[in-house]
Every structure is written in structure tokens, then in C-alpha cells.
Amino acid sequence: MQTDIDPRSLIGRKAYDRNGTKIGTVDEVYLDDATGVPEWAAVRTGLFSRDAFVPLEPSEVVEDSLRVPFERALIKDAPDFGVGRHLSPEQELQLYHHYGLEISPPAPDGDFGRLAGEDTT
């Protein structure tokens, strides 16, 4: 994903799968604690649905939307961890495995999935 984009600007954008099918709207963005790079987005999948976590790498911002290079069914079947909390290392591993992605090295302090804009002090 573009690393120069403000992660807060992703919130509220529509998200689409690899076929151009709407998934939902970006609800939260999670940063890698070691690098500060946006790593995951929680996408609200419907009015009465839950948020599905999607990887921001290899997703890309196209015009005013987030394009996620996975099928909608795979995204909707992603593990549900709720939003507004840190992702544990185990939860991140589950997401990496779910999407068939290489696992990034752990942060030195073991603190994963910090929310964009969250105070760390």
C-alpha cells in the first residue's frame, strides 16, 4: 500500500474486493507498532454486520476507495476480533494465515495492532 497516505484519511472510504464488488466502509485503521505503517483496516461489511479485518499490504488506494486484492467471501470469512482494541500477536497470525500472507517479524516490544491516532503514552 502507499506508505505516504495518512491512515486517518482511509476511514470512511468504500472498500472493494478484487472483482470490484463492494465490501463495505473502512471503520478503523491499525498501525504496526514497530514501524508506524498502516497494516490492517477494519471494514464494516453491512448495516447489521461486523467489521472484517483486511490487510493494507497489498491493498491499494484507487481514487476515493480501498481496493483489496482478495475475494469478498474470503474477506467476510476473516476472523472476527471486534474493533477498537489492540490486535494480539496470535490474532495477527490468524489474519496472516487466513489471507495466505507472509508473516511480518514481530515488534520488539510485542505490542501489535495499535489504532491510528491512539495515544501510546
Helices and strands as residue ranges (DSSP letters): G 7-10, E 14-16, E 22-31, E 38-44, E 51-55, E 60-62, E 65-67, H 72-76, H 89-99, E 114-115
